[in-house]
């Protein structure tokens, strides 16, 4: 994916989140994640991505800054 493709995709996601609203955004993200996860061949590929995202967030404090 090119930088332009990534930017277009991220912008579309942001617009979709704004359209469905804050309350339904978690559902939108869950549906999107399930759809994207189903494109992988093996669970270990997805599990590595989940672990990476989780660890990056856990490194941050509650205010979003490094703990």
Rosetta blueprint (number, residue, H / E / L):
1 X L
2 X L
3 X H
4 X H
5 X H
6 X H
7 X H
8 X H
9 X H
10 X H
11 X H
12 X H
13 X H
14 X H
15 X H
16 X H
17 X H
18 X H
19 X H
20 X H
21 X L
22 X H
23 X H
24 X H
25 X H
26 X H
27 X H
28 X H
29 X H
30 X H
31 X H
32 X H
33 X H
34 X H
35 X H
36 X H
37 X H
38 X L
39 X L
40 X L
41 X L
42 X L
43 X H
44 X H
45 X H
46 X H
47 X H
48 X H
49 X H
50 X H
51 X H
52 X H
53 X H
54 X H
55 X H
56 X H
57 X H
58 X H
59 X L
60 X E
61 X L
62 X L
63 X L
64 X L
65 X L
66 X E
67 X L
